[in-house]
Amino acid sequence: MQKVELPSELRQQGQHGFRPLDVGIVGGGMAGLYAALLLQRAGHRVRIFEGTDRVGGRVRTHHFSEESNQYFEAGAMRIPESVFHTITFNLIKFLQYIRPALPADKKVRLIPYIISAPGNRLYVNGHREDGYHASSTTPADIGWPVPEKYKTDKAEDLMWKAIGTFITDLEDNFDKGFQKLLQFDNYSFRFYLTSVMGWPDTVVDFVETVISQSNQFALSVTEMVMQYMDFKTKNWWTIDHGMNRLPYAMAYLVGYKNITYGARVTGLSQSPGKVTISAFGYNGALKATFDKVIMAIPPAAMRMIADRPRWDPLKELAIRTMHFEPLYKMGMRFKTRFWERVQPKSTRGGQSTTDLPIRWIVYPSNGMGTSGPGVLLIYAWMTDANTWLPLTPTERRSLALHCIAELYQGERDVDGSKIDVYDLLMGTSDAIWSTRTATGDAMFLPGQFEARFEIARRPEKNIFFAGEHLSYHHTWISGALWSALYTVGQVLGIPNVPQLAYRNPFKNIDEVPDDTIHAEPPSEQHGWIPPLILGSRDGDGAVPRVEFEFKPKDSMFGDSNRSRWGPITGGPGHLDDATFPLDLGAGISHPLGVEISDLAGPHALG
Ligand SMILES: Cc1cc2nc3c(=O)[nH]c(=O)nc-3n(C[C@H](O)[C@H](O)[C@H](O)COP(=O)(O)OP(=O)(O)OC[C@H]3O[C@@H](n4cnc5c(N)ncnc54)[C@H](O)[C@@H]3O)c2cc1C
């Protein structure tokens, strides 16, 4: 047996007499799932309450059909290979190397994501331009009216002049760099560009149009710098068969018996050393009492929990004001991957930029070069996303088709036929991230990092808070994971909880054979077996011992079951898996998940 050593904090915990905590986690997105696995790795028992019928939250792949590559990412779609995303890559490695291995349909495999490619287009104010690297466009290229001295400046060079120094500082030393950045937190990015950089408005507008989306520069300097530091990354990745694989693999490891679906948490109450969660679903109402609770939900969802303690006024202010921007995505399935066939400007992967309502067209990096149908993605942020909200699903489909038709007007397929997108369309599906849940992405307004961030992630006795918005790295999965890591540290009272990684929690991994992963406890010969459990493999050892009460909704049961009506209770010592509900029924009485509208193409509708 190899000699392995656990991080001292976890070791100490074992030596001082370990008592597993029962932790309730509200929200089965990336933050909730990651927190669950970290806690289980440290020997604690968790139960996730998820309001919808699936885990993953804003990581969501929508499949049009079972055939390969017929999907689009309604939520997260790509991971930049940059230092701030190491936590995500580490998680992926952990999932890849864990033994026993994940079932085939949960395996997570990275494939390259192409961020830009020859043939990508730029179409602004009716000007067409080869948009390969849209950010290298100059005002002169697209006839944008700017003072003479800016006419031949590339958008990316202008942007680098404005924020390059911040990014270099962050890369050198994140904490110091972030403090420096915070000096400008009260400035909107637009104000910074005009007042500190001295740019004329027209130059600001040009850069915002080509590099970003409408009104993004109203966000804080801090937010914009953090957002743009990743976009200069060269290598990007996505997950084969869809990003869904990531949360689904995590949920499998957490153990399905530790997740209750369709459970919208509507109440929280605190008593000394305990927190009681009330959840409501189509099938009934549930109350369960835990040692600690992590709220891994966005602030707007937190606001919708009316029945909860009122905390510090500044915390309530933070929950009320932390800004999220709307995001809109539509997957459009066509009979051919015409964008890869159109002559002469065909393209594989990358994205086109336009000022039309569709804003960005993302060409799939999966299935490139295959024949048969393919799926395009259109993607709009903030004000550009809002445009879509008042339209009906059919109007949204018509508008998107109209825009695509304008972009490919008069062009021909490699076989000589005219590109007729109306005829080629097989179906659309879209996701409006801002309607039901107010969860686009966290995008802080001026002053919000400085004044809202720390108080928002401060625990309230035994209630803790996690989620992408409580990280420095908004809009990314890595932000959600970082926030969970930090929060689990608060829960356990350990400052540096190791990430889930191929090499953790062992320090001297070099002595551990490559095919051994750290879900297996080291041997007893080291004097102590670490409390290392995972819900999928540790049987009832991983199931929380909690008191609970479940009141099934009468109408759900026929007369023969009448004797089961009324509260079902359970608690430490007599917990019975079968009675702790694993699904309260989702989506009917409390629609909570993102709205996804599926439509067939206009011709299919006849
Ligand atoms: C359109 C879009 C594109 C994105 N693109 C990328 C990308 O390319 N790369 C990248 O890394 N990241 C991307 N992101 C960001 C990334 O998806 C998020 O940062 C991350 O998934 C957020 O995870 P979370 O756990 O903090 O929140 P969420 O995913 O929002 O999870 C919260 C969960 O809580 C549940 N919930 C809410 N209220 C309740 C309640 N009262 N009771 C019970 N459950 C509740 C929700 O249903 C949800 O499942 C994108 C996001 C979107 C929306």
The ligand as a Tripos MOL2 file, in Angstrom:
@<TRIPOS>MOLECULE
LIG
   53    58     1     0     0
SMALL
NO_CHARGES

@<TRIPOS>ATOM
      1 C1        -27.0680   31.0820  -21.0850 C.3       1 LIG1
      2 C2        -25.8860   30.8150  -20.1900 C.ar      1 LIG1
      3 C3        -24.6360   30.6050  -20.7240 C.ar      1 LIG1
      4 C4        -23.5490   30.3130  -19.9010 C.ar      1 LIG1
      5 N1        -22.3440   30.0200  -20.4890 N.ar      1 LIG1
      6 C5        -21.3360   29.5450  -19.7180 C.ar      1 LIG1
      7 C6        -20.1970   28.9860  -20.3100 C.ar      1 LIG1
      8 O1        -20.0950   28.9150  -21.5380 O.2       1 LIG1
      9 N2        -19.2170   28.5050  -19.5000 N.ar      1 LIG1
     10 C7        -19.3200   28.5190  -18.1410 C.ar      1 LIG1
     11 O2        -18.4050   28.0430  -17.4570 O.2       1 LIG1
     12 N3        -20.4250   29.0240  -17.5390 N.ar      1 LIG1
     13 C8        -21.4350   29.5270  -18.3010 C.ar      1 LIG1
     14 N4        -22.5800   29.9880  -17.7180 N.ar      1 LIG1
     15 C9        -22.6150   30.1780  -16.2750 C.3       1 LIG1
     16 C10       -22.8550   28.8860  -15.4960 C.3       1 LIG1
     17 O3        -23.8340   28.1150  -16.1040 O.3       1 LIG1
     18 C11       -23.3060   29.2950  -14.0870 C.3       1 LIG1
     19 O4        -22.3620   30.1740  -13.5140 O.3       1 LIG1
     20 C12       -23.4430   28.1050  -13.1320 C.3       1 LIG1
     21 O5        -24.0170   26.9940  -13.7520 O.3       1 LIG1
     22 C13       -24.2760   28.5720  -11.9400 C.3       1 LIG1
     23 O6        -24.4210   27.5330  -11.0000 O.3       1 LIG1
     24 P1        -25.1480   27.7960   -9.6130 P.3       1 LIG1
     25 O7        -25.1720   26.5070   -8.9100 O.co2     1 LIG1
     26 O8        -24.5180   28.9600   -8.9330 O.co2     1 LIG1
     27 O9        -26.6220   28.2890   -9.9620 O.3       1 LIG1
     28 P2        -27.8100   27.5630  -10.7660 P.3       1 LIG1
     29 O10       -27.2630   26.7880  -11.9080 O.co2     1 LIG1
     30 O11       -28.7790   28.6420  -11.0880 O.co2     1 LIG1
     31 O12       -28.4270   26.5360   -9.7260 O.3       1 LIG1
     32 C14       -29.3950   26.8860   -8.7930 C.3       1 LIG1
     33 C15       -30.3730   25.7270   -8.6420 C.3       1 LIG1
     34 O13       -31.2720   26.0250   -7.5880 O.3       1 LIG1
     35 C16       -32.5850   25.6600   -7.9630 C.3       1 LIG1
     36 N5        -33.5010   26.4810   -7.1590 N.ar      1 LIG1
     37 C17       -33.7620   27.8030   -7.2510 C.ar      1 LIG1
     38 N6        -34.6260   28.1790   -6.2940 N.ar      1 LIG1
     39 C18       -34.9100   27.0750   -5.5530 C.ar      1 LIG1
     40 C19       -35.7220   26.8290   -4.4110 C.ar      1 LIG1
     41 N7        -36.4220   27.7980   -3.8180 N.pl3     1 LIG1
     42 N8        -35.7950   25.5610   -3.9280 N.ar      1 LIG1
     43 C20       -35.0900   24.5500   -4.4930 C.ar      1 LIG1
     44 N9        -34.2950   24.7450   -5.5900 N.ar      1 LIG1
     45 C21       -34.2020   25.9810   -6.0940 C.ar      1 LIG1
     46 C22       -32.6230   25.9380   -9.4560 C.3       1 LIG1
     47 O14       -33.6560   25.2050  -10.0920 O.3       1 LIG1
     48 C23       -31.2280   25.4850   -9.8850 C.3       1 LIG1
     49 O15       -31.1930   24.1220  -10.2200 O.3       1 LIG1
     50 C24       -23.7010   30.2850  -18.5090 C.ar      1 LIG1
     51 C25       -24.9680   30.5170  -17.9470 C.ar      1 LIG1
     52 C26       -26.0540   30.7640  -18.7730 C.ar      1 LIG1
     53 C27       -27.4140   30.9690  -18.1580 C.3       1 LIG1
@<TRIPOS>BOND
     1     1     2 1
     2     2     3 ar
     3     2    52 ar
     4     3     4 ar
     5     4     5 ar
     6     4    50 ar
     7     5     6 ar
     8     6     7 ar
     9     6    13 1
    10     7     8 2
    11     7     9 ar
    12     9    10 ar
    13    10    11 2
    14    10    12 ar
    15    12    13 ar
    16    13    14 ar
    17    14    15 1
    18    14    50 ar
    19    15    16 1
    20    16    17 1
    21    16    18 1
    22    18    19 1
    23    18    20 1
    24    20    21 1
    25    20    22 1
    26    22    23 1
    27    23    24 1
    28    24    25 2
    29    24    26 1
    30    24    27 1
    31    27    28 1
    32    28    29 2
    33    28    30 1
    34    28    31 1
    35    31    32 1
    36    32    33 1
    37    33    34 1
    38    33    48 1
    39    34    35 1
    40    35    36 1
    41    35    46 1
    42    36    37 ar
    43    36    45 ar
    44    37    38 ar
    45    38    39 ar
    46    39    40 ar
    47    39    45 ar
    48    40    41 1
    49    40    42 ar
    50    42    43 ar
    51    43    44 ar
    52    44    45 ar
    53    46    47 1
    54    46    48 1
    55    48    49 1
    56    50    51 ar
    57    51    52 ar
    58    52    53 1
@<TRIPOS>SUBSTRUCTURE
     1 LIG1         1 GROUP 0 **** ****
